[in-house]
């Protein structure tokens, strides 16, 4: 979505989504640009996935391999679509941009079509050593599209003190265990800080066999009434992070979340869980100095009293990490403005495409580059 929005300034974009994800295109489609249109494919069925589920935010993290496997079934229909575009002679595809979770089938798709595949990989070199020597370049971060739900904004506006609110969220893939949920709840209660807690609730049926995932501890919301908001499901994360009242962010340090916090100038309280979270935490906490380590591990339970202390200090104490986060924000904002390094990198990407006389067609997290010749 972010990349597509920026590509609209010079390229043609077709976005492929599954039916239940179509609503997320509204911010783009509302632009009424002739350069953007949706392409809808049914979400492939999978024996290990609940029916009518198309998003990881509706599933525990253990279902991710099944989601990836199901999406692999799009190879054939996409291949047919590509061929029809090539036969029509109108904007034939000339490249594929994909996320690492869509590999290797997108690599095979591009190979079948004899076009290049450009893959976004938020890991270090060791994780992708087998791709070394292949053409590659960096896709810079662009600010996320989001809307401002009135209730959340109104509550934040009522918080008069700047940097006094802690935002807590672990993305769409992480579901805390009942012990972790309790520790966070106790820490919030003991600290007395104002907060917004974005909760990814587990499925009603524990298809993955994990019965250790539970909801918010009973009675918690009554105990902290007036102090915070508990939001189940999707939240306007970018909007929350950019609000003047939000000063710190208890996060898993996923790629997108970390970048959004950096652009907002918010202090990160790092609790890396898996995958690239650990590398990102090491970079931000140990090397850059813009984050504070809180806990680590998918099953580790933090000490509630210690966590409460960190939460209080993150909103009341002038810490060097906060100052560094503000410095990092200035650097990030400069990079994404017109003329900045990230802006120029995106221009270079578009120039590379334009060198072949092409337009860009986006397919979900899969981008299809199409010729205008």
N, C-alpha and C positions, 0 to 999 in steps of 0.2 A: 504494500500500500504506500509506504513512504517513498520508496524508489519510483514507483509508478507515477505518483503525484508530481515528482520533479521531472520525470521524463516527458510529461505532457507538454512541457514548454517547447518541445521541438520534435516529438515523435508520436506515432500512432500506437495506441495501446488497447489490446483486447485482453480482458481479465477472465480467466477460467476459474470458476468456483463450483462447489457442490451446492445443492439447493439451500441447505440451512445456513450456509455462509454468505449467501447472496446479500443479506441485509448489511453486512459489513462494508459493502461497496457504496452504500448510500452517500457518504461524504464525497466520493469521487464522481458518482453518477449525477449528483446534484449540481455539479459544475456545468452540466449540459454542454460538455465539450464534444465536438465532432471527432476528437482524437481518442475517445475512450468508449468501449462497449463491452458488455459481459458475454461470456461464453460458458454455459452451464452444462456440467456433466454430472450424472447421478453418482453418489458416493458408492464405491464398490462394496459388496457384502463380504463379510468375513465370519467364519464359524465361531471365533472367539470374541467377537464384538457384539454388544447389545444392538438390537435393531434400532434404526433411526438415530444413532449416535454418529456424528461426523466431526467432533472436535475433541481435542485432548483436554480441554477445560471441563468436560463432562466425565472424565475418566481418571482413575488413579494412574500414576506414572508407569506402573507395571504393564499397562496396556499399550504403551508407545510402540513396541515392536509390531503389534497387530495392526495399529494404525498405518505404520510405514508399509507393512506387507500389503494391506488393502489398497493403499494408494498406488502401489506398484501395478495393480491391475488396470490402471489408466493408460499404461504403455500402449496397448493395442488401439483403443479408441483415439488416443492422441496421435498415434502414428497415422491412422486413417485420415484424421482431420488435417494433419500436415500435408499428406499426399493430395488431398482435395484442394488445398490452397495452392500447392505447386502446380496442379493440373489447370487450375483456373487462371494462372498467370498473374493474379493480383496479389501483391504483397506476399510472395512465397517466403517461408521461413528460412533464415540464413544462420541462426544461432539459437542456443538454448541457455538460459540463465536459471540455475536451480540452487536450492538449499541442500546442504549435505544430507539431510534426512531423506531426500528424494533420490539419492544415489544408491545403488549404481544404475537404476533403470533409466534415469534421465541421460546418463552417459551413453548407455546402449541406444537410447532413442536418437540422440544426436549422431551417434556413429552410424546407425541404420540410414539416417537421412543425409549422411556425409556433410554434416555441418558441425561447427565447434560447440562445445559445452563449457560454460563458465559457471563454476560452482562456488558459492559462498560458504566458507568454513571458518567458524570462530574458535579455532583451536591452534595449538602451537605446531611447529613443523614436524615434530615426532609423530603426531597423529595422522599426518598426510604424506609421509616420506615417499610412499609409493607413487605419488603424483608429481614428484619433483622432476623438473625438466619440461613440464607441460606449460603452455602459455597461461599466465595468470596475472591478475591485477586487483587492487583493493577497491571494494565498493564502499564508499563512505556512508556514515550514518546521516539520515535526514529526519527531522522532527516528525513525530507520529501524529496522525490525524485523530482527533477525538472531539467529543461534544461535552457540554457542561451540564450535567444533571443538576437541576435546581436545588434539590435537597442537600447534596454534598457541598455545593458552593455556598449556599446560605449558611450552613453550619460553620464552614471555615471562615466566612466573613464575620461571623459572630465572635471569633477568637481574636481579641484585640491585640494580643502580644505577638510580635513576629517570632518565628522559629520556635513556637511553643508547642507545636503538634508533632507527634510521632506518627508516621505512616508505616503500617506493617502489611507486607504482602510478599508472597513467595511464588508469584507467577501462576500460569495456567496448568502447570504440570506437577507441581508439588502439593501433596496433601499431608499435613502434619498428623502424627500419631496422636492418640488420646493423651499420652504423657507429655508430649511436646505442647499440645494445645493447653493443657493444664498449666504447664510452666509459664507459657506466655501470658495466660490469663492472670495467674497469680502475680507475675511481675508487673503487669499493668495496674492491677488493683493496689499492690504495695507502693508503687511509684507515685500514683496519683496524677500522672501526666495525662494531658489531653491527647487523644489518638483517633486514628481511623484504621480499622483492621479489616483488610480484604480477605475473606475466608473462602477457600475452595473446599466445598463440602464433598465428602465421599459419596459414591453412588449408594442408592438405597439397598441395592443388592451387591454383596461383596463377591462379584464374579471372579476376582483375582485371588480369592481365598484369604484376603487380609482383613481380619475382623478387629484389627487394632486401631483402625481409623474411626475417629469419633467426632462429634460436633462440638460446638462451643460448650464449655462446662456449664451445667445447669445452675441457674441463678446468677451467672456472671454479669449479664447485661443489666439486671436490676441493681447490682452492687455498684456499677460504674455509670449508672444513668446520669446524663448531663455532662459526663467527662469525655465520652467518646462515641464513635459510630462503628457498628459492626455491619459490614456490607457483605452479603453472600452473593457469590457470582462475580460477574464483570464489574469493574470499577473504572472511572475515567482517570487512569493512573497519571497520565501526563499533566492533566489539569490539576490534580491534587498536588503533585510534586512541585509545580510552578507557583502554587499559591504562597503568598508571603507568610502565612501562619505556619507552614510546614517547615520544620528545621532539620529533621532526621528521618531516615528511612531504614527500617529493619528489613533486610532483603537477602535473598539467596545469591545475589550477584550474578544473575543471568545476563547475557549479552545486552538485550534490549533494556532491561531494567537499569543496569549500570549506566548505560549511555544516557537514558532519560534523566536519571538522577544527576549526572554530571552536567548536562545542559541546564538543569534547574538550579544547580549550585547547592544541592542538598547533601548533608553529611550522611555517609553510608555506614550503617551498622551491619557488618558482614556476617552472614551465616551460610557459607557455601555448602551445597548439598551433593552435587554430582557434576560430572562432565567438565565443562569449561569454567564452572563456578570457582574452582580452586585457583586456576591460573589468573582469573580476573581479580579475585580477592588478593592474591599475592601482589599483583601489579598495583592495585589501588591502595592497599593497606601498607605493604612493606616498601614498595618502590616509589610510589607517588605520594603517599602519606595523606590521602583524602578519605580514608575509611578506617573504621575501628573494628577489629575482630571481636565477635561475640560468641560464636560457637561454630562447629563444623561437623558435617556428617548428616546423612539422610535419616538416621535413627537416633542420633545423639540428643540427649535432653539437657538443656542448659540449666544452670543453677538459678532458680527464680529470684533469689535475693540479689545475686550479682547482676543479673539481667535488669532488675529494677533500678539498681544503682546506675548502670550504664544509660538507661532510658532517661533518668532524671538529669544526669550530667550532659546528655546530648541536647537537652533543651535549655539548660541553665548556665552551663560553664563555657567560657570562651576557650575552646580547644584549638590547638594548632591544626588539627585535621579539618575543622570547619573553615579556617582561613585558607587552607590549601584547596578545599573544595570550591571555594569562591574564585580562587585564582584559576582553577581548572575550568570553571564555567566560562570565564572570560575568554580563555583560549579556545574552548569549544564553540562559543558563539561567533568568534572571529572566523573560525574555520568554515562554518556553514553559511556565513553571509556571502553575498555576491562578491566574488574576487578572492574569497578565502580558499584555503587549501582543499577542503572537502568539496566546495563548490566547483573549483577548478578540476578536481579529479573526476567529478561527474561530467563536466563539460568534455574532458578528455575521453571519457567512456562514450559519450554521444558522438564525438568527432570520429572515434574509431568506427562506430556503426555507420556514420554518414559517409565515411570513406568508401563504403561499399554501396552507397545509395540506398540505405535501409531505414525502415521504421521499426518500432518495437511493439511486440504483442506480449502482454503479461498473462500468465496462466497460474492463478493462485500464488503459491510461493515459487512457481515455475514460470520463468519469463521466456517468451518466444520472440526472437528477433526476426523481423520480416522485411523483405526487400520491397522498395517502392519503385523498382525498375519494371 
